Every structure is written in structure tokens, then in C-alpha cells.
Amino acid sequence: MQISQLEGQRVALWGWGREGQAAWRAIRARLPALPLTLFCNDEEAARVAALGDPLLATRGQPDAEALSAFDVVVKSPGISPYRPEAQAAAARGTRFIGGTTLWFGEHAGARTLCVTGTKGKSTTTSLLAHLLRAGGHRTALAGNIGLPLLEVLDPQPAPEFWAIELSSYQTGDVARSGARPEVAVVLNLFPEHLDWHGSEERYIEDKLRLVTQARPRTAVLNAADPRLAALELTDSRVVWFNREDGWHLRGDALYRGADFVFDTAAVPLPGRHNRGNLCAVLAAIEATGLDAAPLAPAALGFHPLPHRLQWLGERDGIGYVNDSISTTPHASLAALDCHRGRRVAILLGGHDRGLDWSGFAAQLAGDAPAAVVTMGGNGPRIHALLQPLADAGRFALEAAADLPDAVARARRLLGGEGVVLLSPGAPSFGAYRDYTERGRHFAALAGFDPDTISAIPGLGVA
């Protein structure tokens, strides 16, 4: 769908975060005379009034009847289309789309390389842009990584490639746009965002819409992921990574098929899983027709992203690692694996979305950190699950009231030696606006400047 197709229709915006504001600006730039209604809270409505847009009306949070009064509702990604009021309105003919749909509708012929996956997608997308730029290609880095696509609607001069991160909230929007991505990368699939999707099965289905419904010209898939390995696509060429006939690692050595390319040990990507995603990046570049092998060593100059296994530094003999973006038990296990052999106190817990932590507990039965500190809404549930292991002497276990208390307890448990690892395995909703705010608070508690550690390098077009 193109923005011009909204003309003459009854259009509403739902949500006034960064994505909602980007949608308003983009629509207004193309259709200055189109009346719009915004569903938002009272505080947001007051800010909207200051914009001075006489054709933008505000209303409170909608019910099914309010939503049904519109032909098209452009909703922010965090608003689930599976909410009862949205489902009821959709049954009456209201069409729900996101800003991602509008952007792709405006860029049907662009050379888009889209990346999704439960974990690693931000680092992978950023690394993809980094290597393309190292090869002299003007590249945009945007999407779920922190720059809404509609904020880069018409960059001049236009980039040769678009490296786009997509969350599970956005993959269906690509399919709804009618545009075909040139390349779509799916890194891995683990249970996540079940409160938004409603079930693990629907989460997987929604995540895979990028390749099952958007019909990319080339789908780049992880052969090491069982669900992806079993996937059959008929409308796309499939390229596998983490397989011996494609890009893969043997230890730290990077290979393309039987050919050694270079040693990745010095690449500044924390964890073997992140270095493995370098294989996905190179496969995606190769899918565009470029020679990826000469670009691979440029990964040595990559700057890791904040809040993702981010080493903050050391204070009084204790190191601090900010992995605030960790929102699943699997991500927390990967974080522990990165620090195998060190004394670690891991901080776990946050918003409870009902994810199963039994696999996490089973892993800690055999390979445990020095200490675990639980916190947040699901902290008591995690604590109860881990208590038998603590009683058996596998690790120290304490419950904290909040993040400051958790950091203080972790410091004391380590006794002046080791690593405090914030890898909560859960979202931050309630206590913090998002994982970035949580990570910034952790940095401040550890004695580091939040502004210094938070910048995402490379966003935009370069």
C-alpha cells in the first residue's frame, strides 16, 4: 500500500510513540489535506495540540466501535492486532497496517535486505550495513533497530542498499505492503512476545511471514535452527548458513564451503552465536550478487551495539556486563555461555509473559554461575524454580526488590571478584519504559555514564 492510496479514506493513527509520529509526518508530507484521527492518552493529546495540525483530531483509547469507524488504522508496532477490539473491527472491514507497510509500498523497487530472528537481529543488521559500507556501497540502516523506516522515507541521494531490522510485530507488515524484499534473513526462532502474539505457534507463524508471505527473492536461513531447517519455501530461492556447503564456522575459523576465509577470534562480537551471525551477513551480501569474501575481514572494525552483552568496564575488581536487551531465558543462557569460566552473578527477571524457565533451570543444574539474583514481576517464579538447585549448593540465590537492590546483592555475593551480568531474560515493562532505559540505569548503578554507553553507531544513511 502506498501513502497516496489513503486519499479519500477514513484514516486513524493508533499510538503516538516514535513510530506513530513518523507515520503522521510521512502521511502529512504526502497528503497535507487528509483528515486524521489519533487514538492516544491525555498526555499525548496535549502534546499533539501543540503541533497546530487542524486536520489531526485526538481521541482516547479506542474500543471496537471506534476502530470500526475507519477504513484504515495505522497502528504502532507495540499494539497487537490480536486484541479483541482490533479483531472485532477487522471483522467489520477495518484494515490494520503499520508504518512498515507504508514504507515498503513507497519503495517496492528498493534493494532491501531484511533481518529478523528472536535474538541477534540488531547486531546482524548493523553488521550487514557495516560490511556493505566497507565495500563502498551507500547503505541505510533502519527499522526496529532504533530508526523507524518512515523517518527515512526519501533520503537524498538514495542508498544503494537498505539494511532493515524487523521485529515479529513488523514482519506481517512487509507481506501486507505487496513489495518483495530482495533478501530476507531469519536467524533463529525461540518463544518470545507471547503476550502480543497470543501463543508460541502464532509467534512463529508471524515471524516467518517475512519469508512465507512476503516472498523475498532470496531467503537466507539458519540451518542450525530445527524449525528453519524444516521450512519449505516455493516462491523464494533459499540460501543456508551454518551449513558446511555455505558460510559456517569451524571453531573460530570462518569458511565458505570448503574454503577458509579468516579467523574470527578477534572480531568484536561477544559470544559464538554472534560470530555465527556473521555467516548470515555474508550469505545475505552474496545473495545480492556481490563477492562477500573480501568484505569479511572488515568485521574486525565493527563497533558492538549497546545493551547487547556490552562490557561496561570494571569497578573495584568487579566487571559489569549490560545485556538488558535479553528478554528470553535462551538469551540469558547464551549470555552465561559467553562468560563461561568466570565468577558470574546474573540478574534475572522482569515483566512476566509466562515463558517456560524449566530449560534454563535444567541447564544451570550442570553449568551454574556463582550467584543468581532474581527481580521483577516473574522474579518469584524464577526464584522458586531455582531454589532446589541453590539448596543443593549449585549457586547462591537471592531475591531483590528492584534493580538497585539486585546490583547491590550481586556485588556482595561476588565478594570483590567476578562479573555482574544483567541478562534478565524478560522485558522491562512496568519498571522501565524499555530495555534501553533499564540498561542505562544499570550502567549508572555500576558507575558508568549512561549517555556514553547508549549510542547506536551507524543509524541512517552512509
TIKOL-85218 format. One line per field, with one value per residue (C-alpha): x negated, z negated, y; residue in one letter. Coordinates in steps of 0.05 Angstrom, whole numbers, plus 32768, in hexadecimal, padded with zeros to 4 digits. Example, Ala and Ser with C-alpha at 12.3 -4.5 7.8 and 13.67 -1.06 7.14 Angstrom:
x (7F0A,7EEF) $
z (7F64,7F71) $
y (7FA6,7FEB) $
code (a,s) $
END
This chain:
x (8000,7FE6,7FF5,801A,804D,8064,8082,80CE,80CE,80DF,809B,8087,8044,8040,8005,7FDA,7F95,7F5C,7F7C,7FBF,7F9F,7F77,7FB7,7FDA,7FA0,7F9C,7FE6,7FEA,7FAF,7FD2,801B,801D,8069,807B,80A3,8084,809A,8068,8079,804C,804B,8059,8010,8001,803F,8025,7FE3,8008,8031,7FF0,7FE0,8014,8030,807A,8087,806D,80A2,8093,80BD,80B1,80A1,80D2,8104,811C,8152,8120,80EF,8127,8135,80F5,80E1,8097,8075,802A,8015,7FD3,7FAD,7FB7,8003,8018,804A,8063,8083,80CE,80E1,80B2,80CB,8113,8105,80DE,811A,8143,8113,80E0,809B,8061,801C,7FDA,7FA9,7F7F,7FB8,7FB9,7F6D,7F68,7FA2,7F79,7F39,7F51,7F12,7EDF,7EA7,7EBE,7E9A,7EC8,7EB2,7EDD,7ED3,7EE1,7E9B,7E60,7E87,7E6F,7E26,7E2E,7E51,7E1D,7DE4,7E05,7E06,7DBE,7DA3,7DCA,7DAF,7D69,7D72,7D82,7DCD,7DFB,7E27,7E61,7E67,7EAD,7EEB,7EF5,7EAD,7EBF,7ED0,7F17,7F18,7F48,7F14,7EE9,7F20,7EFA,7EAF,7E87,7E60,7E84,7E5B,7E47,7E5B,7E8A,7E77,7EB8,7EC5,7F0C,7F2C,7F62,7F93,7F7D,7F71,7FBA,7FBA,7F87,7FB5,7FF0,7FC9,7FC8,7F7D,7F4B,7F0A,7ECC,7EAF,7ED0,7EA6,7EC3,7E90,7EB4,7EF7,7F04,7F44,7F4A,7F7F,7FB5,7FE0,7FE3,7FEB,8017,7FF1,7FAE,7FCC,7FE6,7FA4,7F7F,7FB3,7FAE,7F63,7F60,7F8F,7F51,7F40,7F82,7FAD,7F7F,7F5F,7F18,7EEF,7EBC,7EC8,7E89,7E97,7E71,7E67,7E57,7E9D,7ECB,7F0A,7EE7,7EC5,7F09,7F26,7F38,7F41,7F5A,7F58,7F11,7ECB,7EB0,7E68,7E51,7E1C,7DFE,7DF9,7DB9,7DCB,7DD5,7DBB,7DAA,7D7A,7D4A,7D36,7D24,7D10,7D40,7D4B,7D72,7D7E,7D3A,7D14,7CF6,7D02,7CE6,7CE2,7D1B,7CFD,7CEB,7D2F,7D4F,7D8F,7D9E,7DB0,7DA9,7DF2,7DE3,7DA6,7DD2,7E01,7DC7,7DD4,7E1B,7E02,7DD1,7E06,7E35,7E00,7DF0,7E3B,7E38,7E04,7DC9,7D89,7D8E,7D4C,7D20,7D50,7D4E,7D0E,7D2F,7D56,7D18,7D2A,7D72,7D8A,7DB7,7DFC,7E10,7E39,7E25,7DF1,7DD0,7D91,7D97,7D55,7D3C,7D46,7D22,7D10,7D56,7D67,7DAB,7DCF,7E0E,7E3A,7E7B,7E97,7E9B,7EE5,7EE6,7EC8,7EA2,7E80,7E6C,7E4D,7E26,7E0D,7DF5,7DD3,7DAB,7D8F,7D81,7D46,7D51,7D73,7DB5,7DF0,7E2B,7E67,7EA7,7EEF,7F1F,7F64,7F84,7F9D,7FA5,7F67,7F4F,7F0E,7F07,7ED4,7EAB,7EAD,7E98,7E5C,7E47,7E49,7E0B,7DE9,7DF8,7DE2,7DC8,7E08,7E4E,7E76,7EC0,7EEB,7F28,7F6D,7F57,7F1E,7F44,7F56,7F0D,7EF5,7F23,7F0C,7EC3,7EC8,7EBB,7E7A,7E65,7E77,7E4A,7E11,7E0E,7E0D,7E21,7E68,7E88,7EC7,7EC3,7EF8,7EE1,7EA4,7E7C,7E87,7E73,7E32,7E21,7E2F,7E06,7DCA,7DCD,7DD4,7D97,7D6C,7D42,7D33,7D5B,7D8F,7DD4,7DFD,7E3F,7E61,7EA8,7EC9,7F08,7F22,7F1F,7F68,7F81,7F3F,7F21,7F39,7F0E,7ECE,7EA5,7EBD,7EAF,7E69,7E5A,7E70,7E44,7E08,7E14,7E1A,7DD8,7DB6,7DB5,7DD1,7E14,7E0C,7DC8,7DDE,7E21,7E12,7E22,7DED,7DFE,7E48,7E63,7E42,7DF7) $
z (8000,8013,7FEA,8025,8020,7FDD,8001,7FFB,7FC4,7F7A,7F59,7F10,7EEC,7EAF,7E82,7E7C,7E6E,7E9F,7ED3,7ECE,7ED5,7F11,7F31,7F26,7F45,7F81,7F8F,7F85,7FB5,7FEC,7FDC,7FB9,7FBE,7FA4,7F62,7F2E,7EEA,7EB5,7E7D,7E42,7DF8,7DD9,7DD1,7E1A,7E30,7E0E,7E34,7E75,7E6B,7E6B,7EB2,7ECF,7F01,7F09,7F2F,7EF7,7EC3,7E83,7E5E,7E23,7E26,7E57,7E52,7E8C,7E9E,7EA3,7ECD,7EFB,7F10,7F39,7F7B,7F68,7F23,7F24,7EE1,7EBC,7EBA,7E70,7E78,7E86,7EBF,7E96,7E61,7E5E,7E74,7EB0,7EC4,7EC0,7EEA,7F1D,7F23,7F36,7F6C,7F4B,7F66,7F34,7F4E,7F33,7F49,7F66,7F97,7FAF,7FB6,7FDF,800A,801B,8028,8050,807C,8045,8037,7FF2,7FC5,7F8B,7F4B,7F16,7EE0,7E96,7E82,7EA5,7EDA,7EC6,7EC5,7F06,7F2A,7F11,7F26,7F6B,7F75,7F5B,7F8E,7FC8,7FB8,7FB1,7FF9,800F,8014,7FFB,7FC9,7F9B,7F57,7F3B,7F21,7EDD,7ECB,7EB5,7EF4,7F0F,7F59,7F64,7F47,7F84,7FB8,7FED,7FDE,8013,8034,802C,8010,803A,8004,7FC8,7F8B,7F65,7F22,7F19,7ED8,7ED7,7ED1,7F16,7F42,7F55,7F6A,7FA0,7FBC,7FBA,7FE1,8020,8029,802E,8006,802D,7FF3,7FB2,7F7A,7F41,7F0B,7ED8,7EB7,7E6D,7E45,7E3C,7E37,7E27,7E07,7E4A,7E77,7E48,7E50,7E63,7EA3,7EB9,7EA8,7ED5,7F0B,7F07,7F06,7F44,7F6C,7F84,7FAD,7FB4,7FC9,7FDD,8010,8010,804E,8021,7FDB,7FB1,7F7A,7F40,7F4C,7F02,7EEC,7EEE,7F00,7F38,7F51,7F5B,7F80,7FC9,7FF5,803D,8050,803B,8048,8006,7FEF,7FAF,7F7E,7F44,7F75,7F92,7FDA,7FC9,7F98,7F56,7F1B,7F07,7EC2,7ECE,7F16,7F4A,7F88,7FC8,7FDB,7FDA,7FDF,7FA1,7FA0,7F5E,7F13,7EEF,7EA8,7EA9,7EC5,7E8F,7E8C,7E46,7E47,7E7B,7E8F,7EA5,7ECC,7EEC,7F03,7F2B,7F58,7F62,7F75,7FA8,7FC6,7FCC,7FEF,801E,802E,804C,807E,805A,8048,7FFD,7FEC,7FF5,7FC6,7F8D,7F6B,7F65,7F2B,7F02,7F03,7EED,7EAF,7E83,7E73,7E2D,7DFD,7E20,7DF7,7DF0,7DC6,7D9D,7D77,7D32,7CEE,7CAF,7CCD,7CE8,7D32,7D4C,7D8A,7DA4,7DC9,7DBC,7E00,7DE7,7DE4,7DE7,7DBB,7DF8,7DFF,7DB6,7DC0,7DFC,7DD1,7D9C,7DD1,7DE7,7DA1,7D94,7D65,7D40,7CFE,7D13,7CED,7D1E,7D14,7D2C,7D32,7D4A,7D68,7D65,7DA9,7D93,7DB5,7D9F,7D76,7D69,7DA1,7D82,7D3E,7D5E,7D7E,7D3C,7D1B,7D44,7D50,7D1B,7D0E,7CCA,7CB8,7CD1,7CBB,7CCF,7CD6,7CF9,7D05,7D16,7CE4,7CAF,7CE3,7CFB,7CB3,7CA0,7CDC,7CCC,7C80,7C81,7CA7,7C75,7C3B,7C5B,7C5A,7CA6,7C9D,7C6E,7C78,7C5F,7C6F,7C79,7C74,7CB3,7CDF,7CAD,7C78,7CAA,7CBC,7C73,7C62,7C9E,7C88,7C42,7C5B,7C88,7C4F,7C7A,7CB3,7CF0,7D20,7D13,7D50,7D5E,7D8D,7D72,7DA4,7DA0,7DB8,7D8D,7D91,7D51,7D31,7D6F,7DB1,7DD8,7DD6,7DE7,7DA8,7D7F,7D9B,7D8F,7D47,7D3F,7D5B,7D2B,7CF0,7D06,7D08,7D53,7D7D,7D9D,7DD7,7DE9,7DEC,7E11,7E56,7E91,7EC6,7F10,7F0F,7F4D,7F91,7F9C) $
y (8000,8045,8083,80A1,8068,8084,80C0,80C1,808D,8094,808D,8088,8082,8056,8066,80A4,8089,8094,8066,808A,80CE,80B6,809D,80E0,8107,80D9,80DA,8125,8130,8109,811A,815E,8164,811E,811F,80F2,80D9,80C4,8094,80A5,80B6,80FB,810D,80FE,8124,8162,815C,8151,8190,81B7,819F,81CD,819A,81AC,816B,813E,812E,8108,80D4,80A7,805D,803C,8004,7FDA,800B,8045,801D,8005,804D,804E,802D,802A,802D,8038,801A,801C,7FDA,7FCE,7FCC,7F85,7F79,7F3D,7F6A,7F5C,7FA3,7F9F,7F5A,7F71,7FAF,7F86,7F57,7F94,7FA9,7FD7,7FCC,7FCE,7FDE,7FF8,802D,7FF4,7FE4,802C,8031,7FF1,8009,8046,801E,7FE2,7FE3,7FF0,7FBF,7FAB,7F79,7F69,7F46,7F25,7EF1,7EE9,7EFF,7F1F,7F45,7F8B,7F77,7F51,7F8A,7FBC,7F8F,7F87,7FD2,7FD7,7FA5,7FC2,8007,7FEA,7FD3,801A,8011,8049,8025,8037,8017,801D,7FFB,7FDB,7FE9,8030,8058,804F,8044,807E,80AD,809D,80A0,80C8,80CC,80F1,80D5,8093,8059,801F,7FED,7FEE,7FC5,7FBE,7F9E,7F83,7F6B,7F36,7F71,7F8A,7F4E,7F48,7F91,7F81,7F4C,7F7C,7FB0,7F86,7F94,7F5B,7F63,7F53,7F2B,7F13,7EF6,7ECC,7EBE,7E93,7E84,7E80,7E90,7EDB,7F13,7EE1,7F17,7F3C,7EFF,7ED5,7E94,7E76,7E5A,7E9D,7EBF,7E8E,7E97,7EE3,7EE3,7EB8,7EE4,7F08,7ECA,7EA5,7EE0,7F19,7EEA,7F06,7EF9,7ED6,7EBA,7EB2,7E7F,7E60,7E16,7E0D,7E21,7DE4,7E0B,7E2F,7DF1,7DD1,7E0C,7E04,7E41,7E41,7E8A,7E9B,7E83,7E67,7E71,7E4E,7E65,7E3D,7E03,7DE5,7DF5,7E3F,7E73,7E51,7E50,7E19,7E30,7E79,7E6D,7E88,7E5E,7E65,7E1D,7DFC,7E3D,7E5E,7EA9,7EC4,7EBA,7EDD,7ED8,7F22,7F3A,7F66,7F3E,7F21,7ED8,7EA1,7EAA,7EF2,7EDD,7EA7,7EDF,7EFA,7EBE,7ED7,7F1C,7F00,7ED2,7F0E,7F39,7F00,7EFA,7F40,7F2A,7F49,7F23,7F1E,7EFD,7F3C,7F62,7F30,7F4A,7F8F,7F70,7F7D,7FC7,7FBD,7FE3,7FB7,7FD2,7FEA,7FC0,7F7F,7F5A,7F9E,7FA0,7FE0,7FDB,7FCA,7FEB,7FD3,7F90,7F81,7F84,7F98,7F7E,7F9E,7F6C,7F91,7F7E,7F36,7F26,7EDA,7EA3,7E8A,7ECF,7ECC,7E87,7EA2,7EDB,7EAB,7E81,7EBE,7EC4,7E7B,7E71,7EB4,7EC1,7EDE,7EFA,7EFD,7F2B,7F09,7F1F,7F54,7F57,7F12,7EFA,7EB2,7E96,7E52,7E56,7E0B,7E03,7E3B,7E18,7DD6,7DF8,7E17,7DD2,7DC1,7E03,7E37,7E7E,7E93,7EB7,7EC7,7F03,7F05,7F43,7F5E,7F42,7EFC,7EFC,7ED3,7E9E,7E99,7E99,7E5F,7E37,7E40,7E37,7DEC,7DF7,7E2C,7DFF,7DCA,7DFB,7E07,7E53,7E8B,7EA4,7EE4,7F0C,7F57,7F8C,7FB1,7FBD,7FE8,7FB3,7F7C,7F9F,7FA9,7F60,7F47,7F71,7F55,7F0D,7F14,7F2E,7F5C,7F2C,7F19,7F34,7F52,7F3E,7F60,7F2E,7F2D,7EFE,7F29,7F6C,7FAA,7FC0,7FDF,7FF0,8011,802C,7FFC,7FD3,8012,8037,7FF8,7FF2,803B,8035,7FF7,801D,8057,8026,8007,804C,8058,8091,807B,80AB,8091,8049,8052,806C,803E,8048,804C,805B,807D,8082,8080) $
code (m,q,i,s,q,l,e,g,q,r,v,a,l,w,g,w,g,r,e,g,q,a,a,w,r,a,i,r,a,r,l,p,a,l,p,l,t,l,f,c,n,d,e,e,a,a,r,v,a,a,l,g,d,p,l,l,a,t,r,g,q,p,d,a,e,a,l,s,a,f,d,v,v,v,k,s,p,g,i,s,p,y,r,p,e,a,q,a,a,a,a,r,g,t,r,f,i,g,g,t,t,l,w,f,g,e,h,a,g,a,r,t,l,c,v,t,g,t,k,g,k,s,t,t,t,s,l,l,a,h,l,l,r,a,g,g,h,r,t,a,l,a,g,n,i,g,l,p,l,l,e,v,l,d,p,q,p,a,p,e,f,w,a,i,e,l,s,s,y,q,t,g,d,v,a,r,s,g,a,r,p,e,v,a,v,v,l,n,l,f,p,e,h,l,d,w,h,g,s,e,e,r,y,i,e,d,k,l,r,l,v,t,q,a,r,p,r,t,a,v,l,n,a,a,d,p,r,l,a,a,l,e,l,t,d,s,r,v,v,w,f,n,r,e,d,g,w,h,l,r,g,d,a,l,y,r,g,a,d,f,v,f,d,t,a,a,v,p,l,p,g,r,h,n,r,g,n,l,c,a,v,l,a,a,i,e,a,t,g,l,d,a,a,p,l,a,p,a,a,l,g,f,h,p,l,p,h,r,l,q,w,l,g,e,r,d,g,i,g,y,v,n,d,s,i,s,t,t,p,h,a,s,l,a,a,l,d,c,h,r,g,r,r,v,a,i,l,l,g,g,h,d,r,g,l,d,w,s,g,f,a,a,q,l,a,g,d,a,p,a,a,v,v,t,m,g,g,n,g,p,r,i,h,a,l,l,q,p,l,a,d,a,g,r,f,a,l,e,a,a,a,d,l,p,d,a,v,a,r,a,r,r,l,l,g,g,e,g,v,v,l,l,s,p,g,a,p,s,f,g,a,y,r,d,y,t,e,r,g,r,h,f,a,a,l,a,g,f,d,p,d,t,i,s,a,i,p,g,l,g,v,a) $
END
